[in-house]
Amino acid sequence: MLGLPCSVNGNCASNQCADPDGDGQKTCVKGPGDPCTQLIECYNKKCESGLCAP
């Protein structure tokens, strides 16, 4: 589930585990093509035109 703590990609339904806000805590985030409104929602911190960019 998005926003939940994780340690590896396999812990997340999105298969994306990252620390996009740089606070030292990895969480489940959105992957490429998923809808977004903020950069930190996306695995690679790239939200373009409302979607996480590849």
Secondary structure, 3 states (H helix, E strand, C coil): CCCCECCCHHHCCCCCEECCCCCCCCEECECCCCECCCHHHECCCCEECCEECC
